[in-house]
Amino acid sequence: MSQTKEERLQLRVAPAAKHHLESAAEAAHLNLSSFVLQAAIQRADEILADRALINLKAEAAEAFLDALEAPATVNDRLLDALQRSPKVDWLD
């Protein structure tokens, strides 16, 4: 069952941006409004997921806080990795 759409969202875009969105919407077999709304909701979900709360039981929360407050320990493998030169190929 579909919900009644009661709200309106308006935005201004450059002609090139509108054409780009229209092309993508056509490729996705959606009308422009559906395409833009779907893309905006997907991006909003991604951003909000990064800010989601994690509910922990009291014991788990206490263990988490203890781990955060504990001094860091560096084992031999980590120390070796930190001292190596990074193997990164940069693309220009």
PDB file of N, CA, C and O in Angstrom:
ATOM      1  N   MET A   1       0.842  -1.166   0.000  1.00  0.00           N
ATOM      2  CA  MET A   1       0.000   0.000   0.000  1.00  0.00           C
ATOM      3  C   MET A   1       0.895   1.240   0.000  1.00  0.00           C
ATOM      4  O   MET A   1       1.814   1.342   0.813  1.00  0.00           O
ATOM      5  N   SER A   2       0.633   2.172  -0.900  1.00  0.00           N
ATOM      6  CA  SER A   2       1.466   3.371  -0.965  1.00  0.00           C
ATOM      7  C   SER A   2       0.942   4.449  -0.026  1.00  0.00           C
ATOM      8  O   SER A   2      -0.249   4.516   0.281  1.00  0.00           O
ATOM      9  N   GLN A   3       1.852   5.271   0.411  1.00  0.00           N
ATOM     10  CA  GLN A   3       1.484   6.350   1.311  1.00  0.00           C
ATOM     11  C   GLN A   3       1.147   7.589   0.504  1.00  0.00           C
ATOM     12  O   GLN A   3       1.684   7.805  -0.582  1.00  0.00           O
ATOM     13  N   THR A   4       0.253   8.399   1.050  1.00  0.00           N
ATOM     14  CA  THR A   4      -0.096   9.654   0.408  1.00  0.00           C
ATOM     15  C   THR A   4       1.064  10.624   0.583  1.00  0.00           C
ATOM     16  O   THR A   4       1.589  10.786   1.685  1.00  0.00           O
ATOM     17  N   LYS A   5       1.454  11.261  -0.501  1.00  0.00           N
ATOM     18  CA  LYS A   5       2.542  12.235  -0.446  1.00  0.00           C
ATOM     19  C   LYS A   5       1.945  13.600  -0.163  1.00  0.00           C
ATOM     20  O   LYS A   5       1.192  14.141  -0.972  1.00  0.00           O
ATOM     21  N   GLU A   6       2.285  14.147   0.980  1.00  0.00           N
ATOM     22  CA  GLU A   6       1.710  15.430   1.378  1.00  0.00           C
ATOM     23  C   GLU A   6       2.731  16.565   1.363  1.00  0.00           C
ATOM     24  O   GLU A   6       2.355  17.736   1.319  1.00  0.00           O
ATOM     25  N   GLU A   7       3.996  16.231   1.399  1.00  0.00           N
ATOM     26  CA  GLU A   7       5.038  17.250   1.472  1.00  0.00           C
ATOM     27  C   GLU A   7       5.658  17.479   0.102  1.00  0.00           C
ATOM     28  O   GLU A   7       5.651  16.600  -0.760  1.00  0.00           O
ATOM     29  N   ARG A   8       6.192  18.675  -0.074  1.00  0.00           N
ATOM     30  CA  ARG A   8       6.837  19.036  -1.329  1.00  0.00           C
ATOM     31  C   ARG A   8       8.260  19.491  -1.025  1.00  0.00           C
ATOM     32  O   ARG A   8       8.511  20.159  -0.022  1.00  0.00           O
ATOM     33  N   LEU A   9       9.178  19.123  -1.897  1.00  0.00           N
ATOM     34  CA  LEU A   9      10.567  19.537  -1.788  1.00  0.00           C
ATOM     35  C   LEU A   9      10.947  20.170  -3.115  1.00  0.00           C
ATOM     36  O   LEU A   9      10.806  19.554  -4.171  1.00  0.00           O
ATOM     37  N   GLN A  10      11.428  21.401  -3.055  1.00  0.00           N
ATOM     38  CA  GLN A  10      11.797  22.099  -4.279  1.00  0.00           C
ATOM     39  C   GLN A  10      13.276  22.451  -4.234  1.00  0.00           C
ATOM     40  O   GLN A  10      13.809  22.791  -3.178  1.00  0.00           O
ATOM     41  N   LEU A  11      13.937  22.367  -5.389  1.00  0.00           N
ATOM     42  CA  LEU A  11      15.323  22.788  -5.455  1.00  0.00           C
ATOM     43  C   LEU A  11      15.633  23.312  -6.841  1.00  0.00           C
ATOM     44  O   LEU A  11      15.012  22.928  -7.832  1.00  0.00           O
ATOM     45  N   ARG A  12      16.603  24.192  -6.883  1.00  0.00           N
ATOM     46  CA  ARG A  12      17.047  24.752  -8.161  1.00  0.00           C
ATOM     47  C   ARG A  12      18.370  24.093  -8.529  1.00  0.00           C
ATOM     48  O   ARG A  12      19.232  23.882  -7.676  1.00  0.00           O
ATOM     49  N   VAL A  13      18.517  23.771  -9.813  1.00  0.00           N
ATOM     50  CA  VAL A  13      19.735  23.136 -10.292  1.00  0.00           C
ATOM     51  C   VAL A  13      20.157  23.778 -11.606  1.00  0.00           C
ATOM     52  O   VAL A  13      19.345  24.359 -12.326  1.00  0.00           O
ATOM     53  N   ALA A  14      21.429  23.661 -11.894  1.00  0.00           N
ATOM     54  CA  ALA A  14      21.946  24.130 -13.184  1.00  0.00           C
ATOM     55  C   ALA A  14      21.406  23.209 -14.278  1.00  0.00           C
ATOM     56  O   ALA A  14      21.144  22.032 -14.027  1.00  0.00           O
ATOM     57  N   PRO A  15      21.241  23.736 -15.478  1.00  0.00           N
ATOM     58  CA  PRO A  15      20.729  22.904 -16.583  1.00  0.00           C
ATOM     59  C   PRO A  15      21.555  21.641 -16.811  1.00  0.00           C
ATOM     60  O   PRO A  15      20.995  20.582 -17.097  1.00  0.00           O
ATOM     61  N   ALA A  16      22.865  21.738 -16.689  1.00  0.00           N
ATOM     62  CA  ALA A  16      23.710  20.558 -16.912  1.00  0.00           C
ATOM     63  C   ALA A  16      23.466  19.503 -15.833  1.00  0.00           C
ATOM     64  O   ALA A  16      23.456  18.306 -16.119  1.00  0.00           O
ATOM     65  N   ALA A  17      23.272  19.950 -14.605  1.00  0.00           N
ATOM     66  CA  ALA A  17      23.008  19.008 -13.514  1.00  0.00           C
ATOM     67  C   ALA A  17      21.664  18.322 -13.719  1.00  0.00           C
ATOM     68  O   ALA A  17      21.531  17.119 -13.491  1.00  0.00           O
ATOM     69  N   LYS A  18      20.672  19.089 -14.147  1.00  0.00           N
ATOM     70  CA  LYS A  18      19.344  18.502 -14.393  1.00  0.00           C
ATOM     71  C   LYS A  18      19.420  17.475 -15.516  1.00  0.00           C
ATOM     72  O   LYS A  18      18.831  16.399 -15.418  1.00  0.00           O
ATOM     73  N   HIS A  19      20.133  17.799 -16.566  1.00  0.00           N
ATOM     74  CA  HIS A  19      20.267  16.866 -17.688  1.00  0.00           C
ATOM     75  C   HIS A  19      20.959  15.579 -17.231  1.00  0.00           C
ATOM     76  O   HIS A  19      20.567  14.478 -17.619  1.00  0.00           O
ATOM     77  N   HIS A  20      21.990  15.735 -16.405  1.00  0.00           N
ATOM     78  CA  HIS A  20      22.718  14.583 -15.870  1.00  0.00           C
ATOM     79  C   HIS A  20      21.791  13.695 -15.046  1.00  0.00           C
ATOM     80  O   HIS A  20      21.795  12.473 -15.202  1.00  0.00           O
ATOM     81  N   LEU A  21      21.007  14.300 -14.181  1.00  0.00           N
ATOM     82  CA  LEU A  21      20.052  13.553 -13.352  1.00  0.00           C
ATOM     83  C   LEU A  21      18.980  12.888 -14.207  1.00  0.00           C
ATOM     84  O   LEU A  21      18.601  11.745 -13.954  1.00  0.00           O
ATOM     85  N   GLU A  22      18.494  13.600 -15.214  1.00  0.00           N
ATOM     86  CA  GLU A  22      17.482  13.020 -16.108  1.00  0.00           C
ATOM     87  C   GLU A  22      18.026  11.799 -16.848  1.00  0.00           C
ATOM     88  O   GLU A  22      17.325  10.799 -17.009  1.00  0.00           O
ATOM     89  N   SER A  23      19.270  11.887 -17.292  1.00  0.00           N
ATOM     90  CA  SER A  23      19.887  10.750 -17.993  1.00  0.00           C
ATOM     91  C   SER A  23      20.003   9.542 -17.075  1.00  0.00           C
ATOM     92  O   SER A  23      19.711   8.415 -17.474  1.00  0.00           O
ATOM     93  N   ALA A  24      20.433   9.791 -15.836  1.00  0.00           N
ATOM     94  CA  ALA A  24      20.559   8.695 -14.873  1.00  0.00           C
ATOM     95  C   ALA A  24      19.194   8.117 -14.522  1.00  0.00           C
ATOM     96  O   ALA A  24      19.046   6.900 -14.410  1.00  0.00           O
ATOM     97  N   ALA A  25      18.209   8.970 -14.350  1.00  0.00           N
ATOM     98  CA  ALA A  25      16.854   8.500 -14.030  1.00  0.00           C
ATOM     99  C   ALA A  25      16.312   7.636 -15.162  1.00  0.00           C
ATOM    100  O   ALA A  25      15.695   6.599 -14.920  1.00  0.00           O
ATOM    101  N   GLU A  26      16.543   8.065 -16.386  1.00  0.00           N
ATOM    102  CA  GLU A  26      16.086   7.286 -17.540  1.00  0.00           C
ATOM    103  C   GLU A  26      16.778   5.922 -17.577  1.00  0.00           C
ATOM    104  O   GLU A  26      16.145   4.904 -17.854  1.00  0.00           O
ATOM    105  N   ALA A  27      18.079   5.913 -17.297  1.00  0.00           N
ATOM    106  CA  ALA A  27      18.827   4.653 -17.293  1.00  0.00           C
ATOM    107  C   ALA A  27      18.326   3.713 -16.196  1.00  0.00           C
ATOM    108  O   ALA A  27      18.389   2.492 -16.343  1.00  0.00           O
ATOM    109  N   ALA A  28      17.830   4.286 -15.099  1.00  0.00           N
ATOM    110  CA  ALA A  28      17.308   3.487 -13.985  1.00  0.00           C
ATOM    111  C   ALA A  28      15.826   3.174 -14.155  1.00  0.00           C
ATOM    112  O   ALA A  28      15.222   2.532 -13.295  1.00  0.00           O
ATOM    113  N   HIS A  29      15.239   3.626 -15.262  1.00  0.00           N
ATOM    114  CA  HIS A  29      13.816   3.409 -15.549  1.00  0.00           C
ATOM    115  C   HIS A  29      12.926   4.014 -14.455  1.00  0.00           C
ATOM    116  O   HIS A  29      11.948   3.409 -14.015  1.00  0.00           O
ATOM    117  N   LEU A  30      13.299   5.224 -14.034  1.00  0.00           N
ATOM    118  CA  LEU A  30      12.533   5.951 -13.031  1.00  0.00           C
ATOM    119  C   LEU A  30      12.254   7.347 -13.547  1.00  0.00           C
ATOM    120  O   LEU A  30      12.979   7.865 -14.397  1.00  0.00           O
ATOM    121  N   ASN A  31      11.189   7.958 -13.024  1.00  0.00           N
ATOM    122  CA  ASN A  31      11.003   9.361 -13.357  1.00  0.00           C
ATOM    123  C   ASN A  31      11.983  10.174 -12.517  1.00  0.00           C
ATOM    124  O   ASN A  31      12.542   9.667 -11.545  1.00  0.00           O
ATOM    125  N   LEU A  32      12.189  11.423 -12.890  1.00  0.00           N
ATOM    126  CA  LEU A  32      13.210  12.238 -12.245  1.00  0.00           C
ATOM    127  C   LEU A  32      12.957  12.392 -10.750  1.00  0.00           C
ATOM    128  O   LEU A  32      13.887  12.275  -9.951  1.00  0.00           O
ATOM    129  N   SER A  33      11.729  12.648 -10.370  1.00  0.00           N
ATOM    130  CA  SER A  33      11.416  12.827  -8.944  1.00  0.00           C
ATOM    131  C   SER A  33      11.728  11.571  -8.145  1.00  0.00           C
ATOM    132  O   SER A  33      12.335  11.653  -7.077  1.00  0.00           O
ATOM    133  N   SER A  34      11.324  10.419  -8.644  1.00  0.00           N
ATOM    134  CA  SER A  34      11.583   9.163  -7.936  1.00  0.00           C
ATOM    135  C   SER A  34      13.076   8.895  -7.828  1.00  0.00           C
ATOM    136  O   SER A  34      13.561   8.451  -6.787  1.00  0.00           O
ATOM    137  N   PHE A  35      13.804   9.166  -8.909  1.00  0.00           N
ATOM    138  CA  PHE A  35      15.248   8.936  -8.908  1.00  0.00           C
ATOM    139  C   PHE A  35      15.941   9.815  -7.870  1.00  0.00           C
ATOM    140  O   PHE A  35      16.740   9.328  -7.071  1.00  0.00           O
ATOM    141  N   VAL A  36      15.632  11.109  -7.886  1.00  0.00           N
ATOM    142  CA  VAL A  36      16.281  12.040  -6.961  1.00  0.00           C
ATOM    143  C   VAL A  36      15.901  11.708  -5.522  1.00  0.00           C
ATOM    144  O   VAL A  36      16.761  11.725  -4.641  1.00  0.00           O
ATOM    145  N   LEU A  37      14.633  11.408  -5.271  1.00  0.00           N
ATOM    146  CA  LEU A  37      14.204  11.067  -3.918  1.00  0.00           C
ATOM    147  C   LEU A  37      14.886   9.798  -3.432  1.00  0.00           C
ATOM    148  O   LEU A  37      15.352   9.737  -2.294  1.00  0.00           O
ATOM    149  N   GLN A  38      14.947   8.787  -4.287  1.00  0.00           N
ATOM    150  CA  GLN A  38      15.592   7.525  -3.915  1.00  0.00           C
ATOM    151  C   GLN A  38      17.072   7.732  -3.600  1.00  0.00           C
ATOM    152  O   GLN A  38      17.582   7.189  -2.619  1.00  0.00           O
ATOM    153  N   ALA A  39      17.754   8.508  -4.419  1.00  0.00           N
ATOM    154  CA  ALA A  39      19.176   8.777  -4.200  1.00  0.00           C
ATOM    155  C   ALA A  39      19.390   9.584  -2.923  1.00  0.00           C
ATOM    156  O   ALA A  39      20.323   9.315  -2.167  1.00  0.00           O
ATOM    157  N   ALA A  40      18.542  10.556  -2.684  1.00  0.00           N
ATOM    158  CA  ALA A  40      18.673  11.389  -1.484  1.00  0.00           C
ATOM    159  C   ALA A  40      18.418  10.573  -0.221  1.00  0.00           C
ATOM    160  O   ALA A  40      19.129  10.728   0.772  1.00  0.00           O
ATOM    161  N   ILE A  41      17.418   9.716  -0.250  1.00  0.00           N
ATOM    162  CA  ILE A  41      17.118   8.882   0.919  1.00  0.00           C
ATOM    163  C   ILE A  41      18.251   7.901   1.175  1.00  0.00           C
ATOM    164  O   ILE A  41      18.627   7.677   2.326  1.00  0.00           O
ATOM    165  N   GLN A  42      18.798   7.314   0.122  1.00  0.00           N
ATOM    166  CA  GLN A  42      19.913   6.383   0.284  1.00  0.00           C
ATOM    167  C   GLN A  42      21.106   7.089   0.930  1.00  0.00           C
ATOM    168  O   GLN A  42      21.728   6.545   1.842  1.00  0.00           O
ATOM    169  N   ARG A  43      21.423   8.291   0.464  1.00  0.00           N
ATOM    170  CA  ARG A  43      22.554   9.036   1.030  1.00  0.00           C
ATOM    171  C   ARG A  43      22.266   9.442   2.477  1.00  0.00           C
ATOM    172  O   ARG A  43      23.156   9.390   3.326  1.00  0.00           O
ATOM    173  N   ALA A  44      21.039   9.840   2.755  1.00  0.00           N
ATOM    174  CA  ALA A  44      20.662  10.199   4.125  1.00  0.00           C
ATOM    175  C   ALA A  44      20.822   8.999   5.050  1.00  0.00           C
ATOM    176  O   ALA A  44      21.313   9.140   6.170  1.00  0.00           O
ATOM    177  N   ASP A  45      20.411   7.824   4.590  1.00  0.00           N
ATOM    178  CA  ASP A  45      20.561   6.606   5.396  1.00  0.00           C
ATOM    179  C   ASP A  45      22.024   6.317   5.693  1.00  0.00           C
ATOM    180  O   ASP A  45      22.366   5.922   6.807  1.00  0.00           O
ATOM    181  N   GLU A  46      22.897   6.515   4.694  1.00  0.00           N
ATOM    182  CA  GLU A  46      24.327   6.285   4.902  1.00  0.00           C
ATOM    183  C   GLU A  46      24.888   7.230   5.960  1.00  0.00           C
ATOM    184  O   GLU A  46      25.638   6.810   6.841  1.00  0.00           O
ATOM    185  N   ILE A  47      24.525   8.494   5.871  1.00  0.00           N
ATOM    186  CA  ILE A  47      25.028   9.484   6.821  1.00  0.00           C
ATOM    187  C   ILE A  47      24.501   9.213   8.218  1.00  0.00           C
ATOM    188  O   ILE A  47      25.249   9.275   9.194  1.00  0.00           O
ATOM    189  N   LEU A  48      23.215   8.914   8.314  1.00  0.00           N
ATOM    190  CA  LEU A  48      22.616   8.681   9.631  1.00  0.00           C
ATOM    191  C   LEU A  48      23.110   7.383  10.257  1.00  0.00           C
ATOM    192  O   LEU A  48      23.175   7.276  11.481  1.00  0.00           O
ATOM    193  N   ALA A  49      23.457   6.406   9.442  1.00  0.00           N
ATOM    194  CA  ALA A  49      23.974   5.140   9.977  1.00  0.00           C
ATOM    195  C   ALA A  49      25.294   5.368  10.711  1.00  0.00           C
ATOM    196  O   ALA A  49      25.599   4.672  11.680  1.00  0.00           O
ATOM    197  N   ASP A  50      26.074   6.344  10.246  1.00  0.00           N
ATOM    198  CA  ASP A  50      27.333   6.658  10.913  1.00  0.00           C
ATOM    199  C   ASP A  50      27.117   7.290  12.282  1.00  0.00           C
ATOM    200  O   ASP A  50      28.023   7.309  13.115  1.00  0.00           O
ATOM    201  N   ARG A  51      25.929   7.799  12.507  1.00  0.00           N
ATOM    202  CA  ARG A  51      25.648   8.470  13.764  1.00  0.00           C
ATOM    203  C   ARG A  51      24.698   7.658  14.648  1.00  0.00           C
ATOM    204  O   ARG A  51      24.171   8.160  15.641  1.00  0.00           O
ATOM    205  N   ALA A  52      24.493   6.417  14.274  1.00  0.00           N
ATOM    206  CA  ALA A  52      23.553   5.571  15.006  1.00  0.00           C
ATOM    207  C   ALA A  52      24.057   5.288  16.414  1.00  0.00           C
ATOM    208  O   ALA A  52      25.260   5.187  16.652  1.00  0.00           O
ATOM    209  N   LEU A  53      23.146   5.166  17.309  1.00  0.00           N
ATOM    210  CA  LEU A  53      23.477   4.811  18.683  1.00  0.00           C
ATOM    211  C   LEU A  53      23.610   3.303  18.806  1.00  0.00           C
ATOM    212  O   LEU A  53      22.905   2.546  18.139  1.00  0.00           O
ATOM    213  N   ILE A  54      24.498   2.890  19.644  1.00  0.00           N
ATOM    214  CA  ILE A  54      24.645   1.470  19.926  1.00  0.00           C
ATOM    215  C   ILE A  54      24.183   1.246  21.353  1.00  0.00           C
ATOM    216  O   ILE A  54      24.756   1.800  22.291  1.00  0.00           O
ATOM    217  N   ASN A  55      23.162   0.447  21.518  1.00  0.00           N
ATOM    218  CA  ASN A  55      22.640   0.155  22.850  1.00  0.00           C
ATOM    219  C   ASN A  55      23.374  -1.045  23.429  1.00  0.00           C
ATOM    220  O   ASN A  55      23.421  -2.117  22.826  1.00  0.00           O
ATOM    221  N   LEU A  56      23.940  -0.842  24.600  1.00  0.00           N
ATOM    222  CA  LEU A  56      24.666  -1.908  25.271  1.00  0.00           C
ATOM    223  C   LEU A  56      24.062  -2.155  26.646  1.00  0.00           C
ATOM    224  O   LEU A  56      23.552  -1.243  27.296  1.00  0.00           O
ATOM    225  N   LYS A  57      24.133  -3.394  27.065  1.00  0.00           N
ATOM    226  CA  LYS A  57      23.754  -3.705  28.439  1.00  0.00           C
ATOM    227  C   LYS A  57      24.795  -3.058  29.352  1.00  0.00           C
ATOM    228  O   LYS A  57      25.904  -2.754  28.911  1.00  0.00           O
ATOM    229  N   ALA A  58      24.450  -2.850  30.599  1.00  0.00           N
ATOM    230  CA  ALA A  58      25.328  -2.158  31.537  1.00  0.00           C
ATOM    231  C   ALA A  58      26.709  -2.798  31.611  1.00  0.00           C
ATOM    232  O   ALA A  58      27.720  -2.096  31.632  1.00  0.00           O
ATOM    233  N   GLU A  59      26.756  -4.129  31.649  1.00  0.00           N
ATOM    234  CA  GLU A  59      28.049  -4.825  31.747  1.00  0.00           C
ATOM    235  C   GLU A  59      28.893  -4.593  30.495  1.00  0.00           C
ATOM    236  O   GLU A  59      30.099  -4.365  30.589  1.00  0.00           O
ATOM    237  N   ALA A  60      28.267  -4.650  29.341  1.00  0.00           N
ATOM    238  CA  ALA A  60      29.003  -4.444  28.096  1.00  0.00           C
ATOM    239  C   ALA A  60      29.473  -3.004  27.985  1.00  0.00           C
ATOM    240  O   ALA A  60      30.584  -2.752  27.519  1.00  0.00           O
ATOM    241  N   ALA A  61      28.648  -2.060  28.404  1.00  0.00           N
ATOM    242  CA  ALA A  61      29.039  -0.652  28.367  1.00  0.00           C
ATOM    243  C   ALA A  61      30.222  -0.407  29.287  1.00  0.00           C
ATOM    244  O   ALA A  61      31.139   0.335  28.936  1.00  0.00           O
ATOM    245  N   GLU A  62      30.211  -1.016  30.448  1.00  0.00           N
ATOM    246  CA  GLU A  62      31.311  -0.854  31.395  1.00  0.00           C
ATOM    247  C   GLU A  62      32.605  -1.456  30.836  1.00  0.00           C
ATOM    248  O   GLU A  62      33.676  -0.863  30.969  1.00  0.00           O
ATOM    249  N   ALA A  63      32.505  -2.615  30.221  1.00  0.00           N
ATOM    250  CA  ALA A  63      33.676  -3.247  29.619  1.00  0.00           C
ATOM    251  C   ALA A  63      34.226  -2.386  28.477  1.00  0.00           C
ATOM    252  O   ALA A  63      35.440  -2.272  28.307  1.00  0.00           O
ATOM    253  N   PHE A  64      33.338  -1.791  27.708  1.00  0.00           N
ATOM    254  CA  PHE A  64      33.744  -0.920  26.604  1.00  0.00           C
ATOM    255  C   PHE A  64      34.478   0.302  27.149  1.00  0.00           C
ATOM    256  O   PHE A  64      35.542   0.661  26.645  1.00  0.00           O
ATOM    257  N   LEU A  65      33.920   0.937  28.166  1.00  0.00           N
ATOM    258  CA  LEU A  65      34.565   2.106  28.759  1.00  0.00           C
ATOM    259  C   LEU A  65      35.910   1.741  29.378  1.00  0.00           C
ATOM    260  O   LEU A  65      36.868   2.506  29.265  1.00  0.00           O
ATOM    261  N   ASP A  66      35.992   0.596  30.022  1.00  0.00           N
ATOM    262  CA  ASP A  66      37.265   0.139  30.595  1.00  0.00           C
ATOM    263  C   ASP A  66      38.315  -0.027  29.498  1.00  0.00           C
ATOM    264  O   ASP A  66      39.474   0.347  29.679  1.00  0.00           O
ATOM    265  N   ALA A  67      37.905  -0.586  28.367  1.00  0.00           N
ATOM    266  CA  ALA A  67      38.831  -0.788  27.260  1.00  0.00           C
ATOM    267  C   ALA A  67      39.310   0.551  26.697  1.00  0.00           C
ATOM    268  O   ALA A  67      40.475   0.691  26.324  1.00  0.00           O
ATOM    269  N   LEU A  68      38.407   1.533  26.637  1.00  0.00           N
ATOM    270  CA  LEU A  68      38.791   2.849  26.137  1.00  0.00           C
ATOM    271  C   LEU A  68      39.777   3.541  27.075  1.00  0.00           C
ATOM    272  O   LEU A  68      40.682   4.247  26.630  1.00  0.00           O
ATOM    273  N   GLU A  69      39.594   3.334  28.354  1.00  0.00           N
ATOM    274  CA  GLU A  69      40.433   4.003  29.346  1.00  0.00           C
ATOM    275  C   GLU A  69      41.755   3.281  29.595  1.00  0.00           C
ATOM    276  O   GLU A  69      42.676   3.867  30.164  1.00  0.00           O
ATOM    277  N   ALA A  70      41.859   2.045  29.188  1.00  0.00           N
ATOM    278  CA  ALA A  70      43.084   1.270  29.419  1.00  0.00           C
ATOM    279  C   ALA A  70      44.200   1.793  28.522  1.00  0.00           C
ATOM    280  O   ALA A  70      43.950   2.181  27.381  1.00  0.00           O
ATOM    281  N   PRO A  71      45.420   1.805  29.028  1.00  0.00           N
ATOM    282  CA  PRO A  71      46.526   2.251  28.168  1.00  0.00           C
ATOM    283  C   PRO A  71      46.710   1.297  26.998  1.00  0.00           C
ATOM    284  O   PRO A  71      46.512   0.088  27.121  1.00  0.00           O
ATOM    285  N   ALA A  72      47.087   1.860  25.872  1.00  0.00           N
ATOM    286  CA  ALA A  72      47.296   1.045  24.676  1.00  0.00           C
ATOM    287  C   ALA A  72      48.521   0.166  24.852  1.00  0.00           C
ATOM    288  O   ALA A  72      49.500   0.555  25.489  1.00  0.00           O
ATOM    289  N   THR A  73      48.450  -1.007  24.284  1.00  0.00           N
ATOM    290  CA  THR A  73      49.606  -1.900  24.302  1.00  0.00           C
ATOM    291  C   THR A  73      50.022  -2.175  22.869  1.00  0.00           C
ATOM    292  O   THR A  73      49.181  -2.348  21.987  1.00  0.00           O
ATOM    293  N   VAL A  74      51.303  -2.213  22.649  1.00  0.00           N
ATOM    294  CA  VAL A  74      51.833  -2.456  21.313  1.00  0.00           C
ATOM    295  C   VAL A  74      52.605  -3.768  21.350  1.00  0.00           C
ATOM    296  O   VAL A  74      53.616  -3.888  22.043  1.00  0.00           O
ATOM    297  N   ASN A  75      52.116  -4.751  20.595  1.00  0.00           N
ATOM    298  CA  ASN A  75      52.852  -6.020  20.527  1.00  0.00           C
ATOM    299  C   ASN A  75      53.900  -5.941  19.415  1.00  0.00           C
ATOM    300  O   ASN A  75      53.946  -4.966  18.665  1.00  0.00           O
ATOM    301  N   ASP A  76      54.717  -6.947  19.316  1.00  0.00           N
ATOM    302  CA  ASP A  76      55.829  -6.932  18.358  1.00  0.00           C
ATOM    303  C   ASP A  76      55.357  -6.812  16.912  1.00  0.00           C
ATOM    304  O   ASP A  76      55.971  -6.096  16.121  1.00  0.00           O
ATOM    305  N   ARG A  77      54.285  -7.498  16.561  1.00  0.00           N
ATOM    306  CA  ARG A  77      53.788  -7.433  15.178  1.00  0.00           C
ATOM    307  C   ARG A  77      53.309  -6.036  14.832  1.00  0.00           C
ATOM    308  O   ARG A  77      53.575  -5.543  13.736  1.00  0.00           O
ATOM    309  N   LEU A  78      52.595  -5.383  15.767  1.00  0.00           N
ATOM    310  CA  LEU A  78      52.125  -4.028  15.518  1.00  0.00           C
ATOM    311  C   LEU A  78      53.299  -3.067  15.423  1.00  0.00           C
ATOM    312  O   LEU A  78      53.322  -2.211  14.539  1.00  0.00           O
ATOM    313  N   LEU A  79      54.257  -3.190  16.302  1.00  0.00           N
ATOM    314  CA  LEU A  79      55.433  -2.324  16.274  1.00  0.00           C
ATOM    315  C   LEU A  79      56.171  -2.468  14.949  1.00  0.00           C
ATOM    316  O   LEU A  79      56.598  -1.472  14.364  1.00  0.00           O
ATOM    317  N   ASP A  80      56.324  -3.693  14.475  1.00  0.00           N
ATOM    318  CA  ASP A  80      56.973  -3.943  13.192  1.00  0.00           C
ATOM    319  C   ASP A  80      56.199  -3.273  12.053  1.00  0.00           C
ATOM    320  O   ASP A  80      56.792  -2.645  11.176  1.00  0.00           O
ATOM    321  N   ALA A  81      54.898  -3.410  12.076  1.00  0.00           N
ATOM    322  CA  ALA A  81      54.059  -2.810  11.026  1.00  0.00           C
ATOM    323  C   ALA A  81      54.147  -1.287  11.055  1.00  0.00           C
ATOM    324  O   ALA A  81      54.174  -0.650  10.002  1.00  0.00           O
ATOM    325  N   LEU A  82      54.192  -0.705  12.236  1.00  0.00           N
ATOM    326  CA  LEU A  82      54.259   0.752  12.348  1.00  0.00           C
ATOM    327  C   LEU A  82      55.603   1.300  11.881  1.00  0.00           C
ATOM    328  O   LEU A  82      55.681   2.452  11.455  1.00  0.00           O
ATOM    329  N   GLN A  83      56.645   0.509  11.952  1.00  0.00           N
ATOM    330  CA  GLN A  83      57.974   0.974  11.570  1.00  0.00           C
ATOM    331  C   GLN A  83      58.283   0.755  10.095  1.00  0.00           C
ATOM    332  O   GLN A  83      59.247   1.322   9.581  1.00  0.00           O
ATOM    333  N   ARG A  84      57.491  -0.049   9.407  1.00  0.00           N
ATOM    334  CA  ARG A  84      57.708  -0.296   7.978  1.00  0.00           C
ATOM    335  C   ARG A  84      57.248   0.893   7.151  1.00  0.00           C
ATOM    336  O   ARG A  84      56.341   1.626   7.547  1.00  0.00           O
ATOM    337  N   SER A  85      57.881   1.078   6.000  1.00  0.00           N
ATOM    338  CA  SER A  85      57.423   2.108   5.062  1.00  0.00           C
ATOM    339  C   SER A  85      56.127   1.632   4.431  1.00  0.00           C
ATOM    340  O   SER A  85      56.004   0.459   4.080  1.00  0.00           O
ATOM    341  N   PRO A  86      55.164   2.523   4.284  1.00  0.00           N
ATOM    342  CA  PRO A  86      53.909   2.098   3.659  1.00  0.00           C
ATOM    343  C   PRO A  86      54.124   1.765   2.189  1.00  0.00           C
ATOM    344  O   PRO A  86      54.897   2.426   1.496  1.00  0.00           O
ATOM    345  N   LYS A  87      53.434   0.740   1.727  1.00  0.00           N
ATOM    346  CA  LYS A  87      53.501   0.336   0.326  1.00  0.00           C
ATOM    347  C   LYS A  87      52.265   0.865  -0.370  1.00  0.00           C
ATOM    348  O   LYS A  87      51.250   0.178  -0.478  1.00  0.00           O
ATOM    349  N   VAL A  88      52.366   2.102  -0.842  1.00  0.00           N
ATOM    350  CA  VAL A  88      51.217   2.776  -1.458  1.00  0.00           C
ATOM    351  C   VAL A  88      51.615   3.267  -2.833  1.00  0.00           C
ATOM    352  O   VAL A  88      52.649   3.916  -2.989  1.00  0.00           O
ATOM    353  N   ASP A  89      50.813   2.968  -3.816  1.00  0.00           N
ATOM    354  CA  ASP A  89      50.992   3.506  -5.154  1.00  0.00           C
ATOM    355  C   ASP A  89      49.938   4.571  -5.364  1.00  0.00           C
ATOM    356  O   ASP A  89      48.745   4.271  -5.414  1.00  0.00           O
ATOM    357  N   TRP A  90      50.370   5.805  -5.487  1.00  0.00           N
ATOM    358  CA  TRP A  90      49.436   6.919  -5.675  1.00  0.00           C
ATOM    359  C   TRP A  90      49.142   7.084  -7.160  1.00  0.00           C
ATOM    360  O   TRP A  90      50.048   7.050  -7.993  1.00  0.00           O
ATOM    361  N   LEU A  91      47.888   7.259  -7.475  1.00  0.00           N
ATOM    362  CA  LEU A  91      47.476   7.502  -8.846  1.00  0.00           C
ATOM    363  C   LEU A  91      47.289   8.998  -9.038  1.00  0.00           C
ATOM    364  O   LEU A  91      46.592   9.643  -8.255  1.00  0.00           O
ATOM    365  N   ASP A  92      47.892   9.539 -10.050  1.00  0.00           N
ATOM    366  CA  ASP A  92      47.747  10.985 -10.318  1.00  0.00           C
ATOM    367  C   ASP A  92      46.830  11.203 -11.475  1.00  0.00           C
ATOM    368  O   ASP A  92      46.579  12.346 -11.857  1.00  0.00           O
TER     369      ASP A  92
END
